[in-house]
Amino acid sequence: MVLPPRDFESRASTNSAIPAVLPLPCRECGRAPKGERVVRNYSRPRTYNRRVRLSDFDYDLPPELVAQHPATERTASRLLHVDSASGAIEDLSFPDIVSLLNAGDLLVVNDTRVIKARLHARKDSGGEAEILVERVLDSDRILAQVRSSKPLKAGRRIQVGSVEAEVIGRQGEFFELRFLGTDAFTTMERHGEVPLPPYIAHKPKPEDEARYQTVYARLPGAVAAPTAGMHFDEALLAKIRTQGVEVAPVTLHVGAGTFQPVRVDDLSTHVMHSEWYDVPEATVEAIARTTARRGRVIAVGTTALRALESAAAGGELRAGIGETRLFIVPGYRFRVVEGLVTNFHLPKSTLLMLVSAFAGIETIQRAYAHAVAKRYRFFSYGDAMLLEKAQ
């Protein structure tokens, strides 16, 4: 691999496996709304094909193909259409996706909103600390990775801009912090910065606040963007709807663990990070309508796919709020999603394993080799693919 993935976790000596005892966040402040059904998915991560190894998901990527900035316009990216059934690969522009959708299809988007999750703090000793929020637990408490010269002990206080924060304790490799005198979202908005991925070299700029976000982002809580959705603008979505394609939301708050490299060759021992999701009843009903009219359910992004497949883990798609550690590798049987809009993913990543499970390992290997040869742009600010599910 030419470009080794850097990650906050490895430099901070942490992992992204969040204990399953955490409270479930709500749509606004960290708790499930009273009376709302909660679906907890705390099962251990599963793999479905013990014959695949980490080395099966490596590829060479010239560093200059890693997109450092977004395209001039959201829809100005390229689109690689991959038909898994025929093996055909087609080079298109992203607006051409309209011609690949049929009346009666359903696009499922992830409406999570990226928060300013990276904070710079100062300890009472004068030393510096860097905080990367993993999730908001309630109005004033967060769970975070903290990088400092020495681990912070419970009871210690640190200064984040004008706000004081107290270290409550640790949960595994994460720190629980409480902001004093203000709420978590206000503190992050005032003193935080956009948590750009580790492979983007520049510091966050004003354009990143707008472009490292989807146009339909609604519910704050993600520390990484659902990047497949960043190619859509309002005009393109309107054109898609005019064609008779429905658009329905789910929410999955993407955690920093999405950039966590897999460090074991035996994938059955890999522990997936936990992420909060919400599949609304209205979206389940939209999927039922789509299935009844023989339309396709197309997920915009791997996060939307994981939310839907997690909600169907019991065999039937059910609305509700839950946690997922779903680890998808080749051999997994998809229950809901038939098409996938996605970006190009890091070598040896769980996301590359997911798309390989969806379209087939050999199909993805050919598609990625084609994309490298044709100089597509890779990763968060890069180009997109539309994948059809392998039969």
Backbone torsions as a table, in degrees:
resi	resn	phi	psi	omega
1	MET	NA	125.6	-177.6
2	VAL	-73.6	-39.7	-174.5
3	LEU	-111.5	98.2	178.3
4	PRO	-71.2	132.9	-179.2
5	PRO	-70.8	126.8	172.8
6	ARG	-91.4	151.0	179.6
7	ASP	-150.4	148.5	179.7
8	PHE	-58.6	-40.0	-172.8
9	GLU	-63.7	-44.0	-175.7
10	SER	-65.6	-35.7	-179.8
11	ARG	-74.6	-23.3	-179.7
12	ALA	-98.0	2.4	-178.8
13	SER	57.2	46.6	178.1
14	THR	-123.2	169.4	168.4
15	ASN	-126.6	172.3	-172.2
16	SER	-108.5	21.9	178.9
17	ALA	-87.6	101.3	-177.2
18	ILE	-81.7	130.2	179.7
19	PRO	-56.9	146.5	-175.3
20	ALA	-78.8	3.3	-178.5
21	VAL	-89.9	1.0	-178.7
22	LEU	-68.1	147.3	174.1
23	PRO	-67.3	151.2	178.6
24	LEU	-79.8	128.9	176.4
25	PRO	-68.9	157.3	175.1
26	CYS	-104.2	-177.0	-177.3
27	ARG	-67.1	-22.4	-175.7
28	GLU	-122.7	-34.9	-167.2
29	CYS	-141.0	2.4	175.2
30	GLY	112.9	3.4	178.8
31	ARG	-132.3	148.9	175.6
32	ALA	-68.0	131.7	179.4
33	PRO	-55.3	142.4	-177.6
34	LYS	-57.7	130.5	177.7
35	GLY	86.2	-5.9	-177.9
36	GLU	-87.5	137.5	179.9
37	ARG	-68.1	132.9	179.0
38	VAL	-114.3	126.0	176.8
39	VAL	-102.8	111.3	-179.7
40	ARG	-94.6	130.2	179.1
41	ASN	-122.5	81.9	-176.0
42	TYR	-103.8	19.6	-178.5
43	SER	-64.6	150.7	175.3
44	ARG	-62.3	148.6	179.4
45	PRO	-60.4	141.3	-178.8
46	ARG	-118.0	144.9	167.9
47	THR	-114.7	160.3	-169.5
48	TYR	-123.1	2.1	-179.3
49	ASN	-153.9	96.3	-175.2
50	ARG	-71.5	-5.5	179.8
51	ARG	-81.7	-19.4	-179.6
52	VAL	-84.3	143.5	-178.8
53	ARG	-123.8	165.0	-179.9
54	LEU	-57.1	-38.7	-177.4
55	SER	-63.8	-16.8	178.1
56	ASP	-71.7	-10.5	-172.8
57	PHE	-119.7	32.3	177.9
58	ASP	-103.2	151.7	172.9
59	TYR	-158.7	158.4	179.5
60	ASP	-89.2	129.2	-179.6
61	LEU	-129.4	116.6	175.1
62	PRO	-59.6	130.9	-176.2
63	PRO	-55.9	-29.9	-177.3
64	GLU	-70.4	-10.6	178.1
65	LEU	-86.8	-5.4	176.1
66	VAL	-79.0	113.2	-176.1
67	ALA	-66.0	125.1	179.2
68	GLN	-96.2	-18.1	-179.5
69	HIS	-140.4	154.8	177.8
70	PRO	-70.4	162.3	174.0
71	ALA	-62.5	161.6	-176.5
72	THR	-56.8	-35.6	174.7
73	GLU	-130.7	156.4	-177.0
74	ARG	-57.0	-41.6	-175.0
75	THR	-89.2	7.0	-176.4
76	ALA	-83.4	0.9	179.5
77	SER	-76.6	168.7	177.6
78	ARG	-93.2	160.8	179.9
79	LEU	-131.8	124.0	175.1
80	LEU	-100.9	113.1	179.6
81	HIS	-92.6	124.9	-177.8
82	VAL	-121.0	114.4	176.9
83	ASP	-94.1	105.2	-175.2
84	SER	-65.1	-31.6	-177.3
85	ALA	-68.3	-46.7	-177.1
86	SER	-93.8	-18.2	-175.7
87	GLY	82.7	3.1	-177.3
88	ALA	-71.4	141.2	177.1
89	ILE	-123.5	130.2	-174.0
90	GLU	-130.2	128.1	177.8
91	ASP	-87.8	121.7	-176.7
92	LEU	-136.4	174.2	167.8
93	SER	-96.5	153.8	-173.0
94	PHE	-59.1	-39.3	178.4
95	PRO	-59.2	-18.0	177.9
96	ASP	-67.2	-8.8	179.2
97	ILE	-59.1	-26.9	179.5
98	VAL	-57.8	-38.8	-178.5
99	SER	-73.7	-13.9	-178.7
100	LEU	-97.0	-4.1	178.8
101	LEU	-104.1	147.5	-178.3
102	ASN	-114.7	150.0	172.4
103	ALA	-56.0	132.3	-177.3
104	GLY	100.0	-12.7	175.1
105	ASP	-73.1	165.1	178.5
106	LEU	-131.5	125.0	171.2
107	LEU	-94.8	128.0	176.4
108	VAL	-109.7	119.5	-175.3
109	VAL	-111.4	155.6	176.5
110	ASN	-98.8	113.7	-174.5
111	ASP	-93.9	20.5	175.0
112	THR	-62.6	152.3	179.2
113	ARG	-116.5	131.5	-179.6
114	VAL	-72.2	131.4	177.5
115	ILE	-98.0	161.8	177.1
116	LYS	-80.3	80.0	-165.0
117	ALA	-87.1	-8.3	179.9
118	ARG	-99.5	121.2	-176.3
119	LEU	-123.8	144.3	175.4
120	HIS	-108.7	130.1	-174.4
121	ALA	-127.5	163.3	176.1
122	ARG	-126.9	131.2	178.8
123	LYS	-80.5	163.6	-180.0
124	ASP	-65.2	-17.7	176.8
125	SER	-80.1	-9.7	-177.4
126	GLY	99.4	-12.2	179.5
127	GLY	-73.1	160.8	-178.2
128	GLU	-98.2	155.0	175.8
129	ALA	-142.1	145.2	175.4
130	GLU	-114.3	131.8	-176.6
131	ILE	-113.9	130.4	171.5
132	LEU	-119.6	108.6	-177.4
133	VAL	-66.8	129.9	175.4
134	GLU	-91.6	-40.6	175.8
135	ARG	-165.0	156.6	175.0
136	VAL	-91.5	124.5	-176.9
137	LEU	-85.7	-42.3	172.2
138	ASP	-157.9	-159.8	-169.2
139	SER	-58.8	-34.8	-176.4
140	ASP	-125.9	3.9	-178.1
141	ARG	-114.6	141.9	177.1
142	ILE	-130.0	158.5	168.7
143	LEU	-110.9	130.5	-170.7
144	ALA	-150.1	156.4	165.9
145	GLN	-87.6	137.9	-179.7
146	VAL	-128.3	124.4	176.9
147	ARG	-106.4	119.5	177.4
148	SER	-151.9	171.4	-176.7
149	SER	-64.4	-33.2	177.4
150	LYS	-135.5	145.7	179.2
151	PRO	-58.3	141.8	178.9
152	LEU	-80.3	139.1	-180.0
153	LYS	-99.7	153.9	179.3
154	ALA	-57.7	138.3	-180.0
155	GLY	95.4	-17.4	-179.1
156	ARG	-75.3	150.4	179.2
157	ARG	-117.4	144.3	178.4
158	ILE	-129.9	159.1	-177.2
159	GLN	-108.1	123.8	176.3
160	VAL	-113.1	97.2	-173.0
161	GLY	60.6	-123.2	178.8
162	SER	-92.4	3.8	-174.2
163	VAL	-108.9	137.7	176.2
164	GLU	-96.0	140.2	179.1
165	ALA	-127.6	141.6	179.9
166	GLU	-108.3	137.2	176.1
167	VAL	-81.7	114.5	-179.3
168	ILE	-81.8	-40.0	-178.7
169	GLY	165.6	-164.7	-179.1
170	ARG	-121.6	148.2	170.7
171	GLN	-126.5	97.3	-173.6
172	GLY	65.8	-123.5	-179.4
173	GLU	-94.8	6.9	-178.9
174	PHE	-105.6	155.3	177.3
175	PHE	-107.6	137.8	172.4
176	GLU	-96.9	123.3	-178.0
177	LEU	-121.2	148.0	175.2
178	ARG	-122.4	128.3	175.2
179	PHE	-83.2	135.4	-175.3
180	LEU	-99.5	124.7	174.5
181	GLY	84.4	1.1	178.0
182	THR	-157.7	172.0	-177.5
183	ASP	-97.6	165.5	-173.5
184	ALA	-64.9	-45.6	-175.9
185	PHE	-66.1	-38.6	177.2
186	THR	-64.1	-41.9	179.1
187	THR	-62.3	-44.5	-179.4
188	MET	-67.1	-39.2	-179.7
189	GLU	-65.1	-37.5	-177.5
190	ARG	-81.1	-37.6	-169.4
191	HIS	-119.7	-5.9	-176.7
192	GLY	-92.7	173.3	174.9
193	GLU	-134.4	159.3	-178.5
194	VAL	-60.8	128.3	-177.6
195	PRO	-82.3	73.2	-179.9
196	LEU	-59.7	149.2	179.6
197	PRO	-59.8	155.8	-176.7
198	PRO	-65.2	-19.5	-180.0
199	TYR	-87.7	-1.5	172.5
200	ILE	-94.5	120.5	-167.2
201	ALA	-79.6	-29.6	-173.2
202	HIS	-83.8	156.8	173.9
203	LYS	-72.2	153.9	-178.2
204	PRO	-56.7	136.6	177.5
205	LYS	-115.8	167.5	179.2
206	PRO	-54.1	-35.8	-179.6
207	GLU	-64.6	-28.3	-179.0
208	ASP	-68.4	-33.0	179.6
209	GLU	-61.5	-33.7	179.7
210	ALA	-88.3	-40.3	-170.5
211	ARG	-89.2	-22.7	175.1
212	TYR	-88.4	54.9	-174.1
213	GLN	-167.5	146.3	174.9
214	THR	-85.3	160.1	179.8
215	VAL	-72.2	-17.7	-179.2
216	TYR	-105.3	13.8	178.9
217	ALA	-59.6	132.3	-173.6
218	ARG	-130.9	-52.6	-170.9
219	LEU	-101.0	112.1	-177.2
220	PRO	-67.5	141.0	177.9
221	GLY	163.4	-15.9	-177.8
222	ALA	-85.2	146.0	173.9
223	VAL	-109.4	5.2	171.0
224	ALA	-147.6	145.9	-175.0
225	ALA	-79.3	147.3	167.6
226	PRO	-77.6	86.0	-160.3
227	THR	-67.7	-25.0	178.8
228	ALA	-60.3	-31.2	-179.0
229	GLY	-75.9	-13.1	-176.8
230	MET	-72.9	-8.9	178.6
231	HIS	-82.2	-13.1	-177.6
232	PHE	-92.2	135.9	166.8
233	ASP	-113.2	176.0	-175.2
234	GLU	-63.1	-38.2	-178.7
235	ALA	-64.9	-41.4	179.8
236	LEU	-67.3	-41.5	177.7
237	LEU	-62.1	-39.1	178.0
238	ALA	-64.0	-40.8	179.0
239	LYS	-64.8	-39.1	178.4
240	ILE	-64.7	-43.2	178.7
241	ARG	-64.6	-39.2	179.4
242	THR	-60.6	-28.4	-179.7
243	GLN	-77.8	-3.5	178.9
244	GLY	95.9	16.9	177.8
245	VAL	-98.4	127.9	176.1
246	GLU	-80.9	154.9	174.2
247	VAL	-128.7	126.2	-178.0
248	ALA	-133.2	147.5	-176.6
249	PRO	-99.6	152.5	158.6
250	VAL	-129.8	169.4	174.7
251	THR	-127.2	128.7	168.4
252	LEU	-137.0	118.0	-179.4
253	HIS	-79.9	107.8	-176.0
254	VAL	-70.4	128.4	179.7
255	GLY	-95.2	167.5	179.0
256	ALA	-63.7	-19.5	178.7
257	GLY	-64.2	-12.9	177.3
258	THR	-62.1	-22.5	177.8
259	PHE	-97.1	0.7	-177.5
260	GLN	-68.9	122.6	177.3
261	PRO	-71.0	149.5	174.7
262	VAL	-80.2	126.1	-171.8
263	ARG	-108.7	8.1	-179.9
264	VAL	-126.2	140.3	179.0
265	ASP	-77.7	-30.9	176.4
266	ASP	-82.6	102.4	-172.7
267	LEU	-66.3	-19.2	179.9
268	SER	-68.5	-14.5	-179.9
269	THR	-100.9	-2.0	180.0
270	HIS	-74.5	135.9	178.6
271	VAL	-104.6	116.1	178.7
272	MET	-74.1	148.0	172.8
273	HIS	-71.3	154.8	-179.1
274	SER	-94.5	139.2	179.0
275	GLU	-135.6	144.0	-178.8
276	TRP	-85.9	138.6	178.5
277	TYR	-140.9	161.0	177.4
278	ASP	-142.5	120.6	174.8
279	VAL	-110.1	107.8	-176.8
280	PRO	-68.8	154.9	177.5
281	GLU	-60.4	-37.5	-179.2
282	ALA	-63.0	-33.1	178.6
283	THR	-73.1	-38.8	175.5
284	VAL	-60.9	-40.8	178.5
285	GLU	-66.5	-37.9	178.1
286	ALA	-64.8	-37.9	177.7
287	ILE	-66.5	-39.7	177.8
288	ALA	-62.2	-42.4	177.8
289	ARG	-63.0	-41.9	-179.1
290	THR	-63.1	-44.4	179.2
291	THR	-63.0	-40.5	-178.4
292	ALA	-64.2	-33.8	-179.4
293	ARG	-95.4	9.6	177.5
294	ARG	62.9	32.9	171.2
295	GLY	-85.2	176.0	-179.1
296	ARG	-105.0	142.6	172.3
297	VAL	-95.0	114.6	-176.0
298	ILE	-116.1	117.5	179.8
299	ALA	-84.6	134.3	173.5
300	VAL	-94.4	93.5	178.8
301	GLY	102.2	152.7	178.8
302	THR	-66.3	-27.1	-179.6
303	THR	-70.6	-40.9	175.5
304	ALA	-63.1	-40.5	178.3
305	LEU	-61.5	-46.7	-177.7
306	ARG	-65.5	-34.8	176.9
307	ALA	-63.1	-47.2	-178.4
308	LEU	-65.8	-46.2	-178.2
309	GLU	-68.0	-31.7	176.1
310	SER	-67.4	-40.2	179.8
311	ALA	-69.5	-16.1	178.8
312	ALA	-106.7	13.2	-175.0
313	ALA	-61.1	-26.8	179.9
314	GLY	-83.0	2.1	179.3
315	GLY	107.9	-22.0	179.8
316	GLU	-132.0	134.8	179.4
317	LEU	-67.8	125.4	-178.0
318	ARG	-129.5	137.9	175.9
319	ALA	-71.2	152.2	175.7
320	GLY	150.4	175.9	179.3
321	ILE	-106.1	140.2	179.3
322	GLY	-163.9	-177.6	173.7
323	GLU	-113.7	144.4	177.4
324	THR	-132.5	140.9	169.1
325	ARG	-121.4	24.5	-173.9
326	LEU	-58.1	122.4	-178.9
327	PHE	-114.4	111.1	-174.2
328	ILE	-104.4	121.0	175.7
329	VAL	-130.0	166.7	179.1
330	PRO	-51.7	133.5	-174.9
331	GLY	112.2	-17.0	177.6
332	TYR	-68.8	141.8	178.4
333	ARG	-100.8	112.9	-179.8
334	PHE	-75.2	132.4	-175.1
335	ARG	-101.2	-23.9	-170.0
336	VAL	-123.2	-49.8	-167.2
337	VAL	-87.3	136.2	-179.3
338	GLU	-117.7	-15.1	176.7
339	GLY	-142.3	154.0	-175.5
340	LEU	-143.3	123.0	169.3
341	VAL	-93.9	126.7	-174.8
342	THR	-153.8	157.9	173.2
343	ASN	-86.2	-177.2	175.5
344	PHE	-89.4	137.2	-169.2
345	HIS	-109.9	162.2	-177.9
346	LEU	-64.2	148.2	172.2
347	PRO	-57.4	143.7	175.6
348	LYS	60.2	22.8	-179.6
349	SER	-94.9	158.2	177.5
350	THR	-64.7	-27.3	179.3
351	LEU	-72.1	-36.2	175.3
352	LEU	-66.3	-35.5	176.0
353	MET	-64.7	-40.0	-179.4
354	LEU	-62.9	-49.4	-177.7
355	VAL	-67.8	-28.3	175.7
356	SER	-68.3	-36.5	175.4
357	ALA	-66.5	-35.7	-175.2
358	PHE	-75.0	-45.3	-174.3
359	ALA	-106.9	-12.3	-177.2
360	GLY	105.3	137.4	-176.7
361	ILE	-59.1	-49.7	-176.9
362	GLU	-65.3	-37.9	178.5
363	THR	-61.9	-45.2	179.5
364	ILE	-67.1	-39.5	177.9
365	GLN	-60.2	-43.0	178.5
366	ARG	-66.5	-41.9	-178.7
367	ALA	-63.9	-42.6	-179.8
368	TYR	-69.1	-38.9	176.4
369	ALA	-62.4	-39.6	177.1
370	HIS	-64.5	-43.5	-178.6
371	ALA	-63.9	-39.3	177.3
372	VAL	-65.3	-45.3	-179.1
373	ALA	-63.3	-34.0	-178.2
374	LYS	-92.0	5.4	173.6
375	ARG	64.0	40.9	170.4
376	TYR	-65.8	158.0	177.1
377	ARG	-93.9	137.0	-170.6
378	PHE	-109.2	156.8	172.0
379	PHE	74.5	-154.6	-163.7
380	SER	-56.1	-45.5	-179.6
381	TYR	-94.4	14.1	-175.2
382	GLY	-92.3	-161.2	-176.6
383	ASP	-84.9	-179.1	-172.2
384	ALA	-125.0	165.4	173.8
385	MET	-128.3	151.3	165.6
386	LEU	-118.7	116.4	-176.4
387	LEU	-107.7	137.2	170.5
388	GLU	-97.7	140.4	-177.3
389	LYS	-65.5	135.5	175.9
390	ALA	-67.3	141.8	-179.5
391	GLN	-84.1	NA	NA
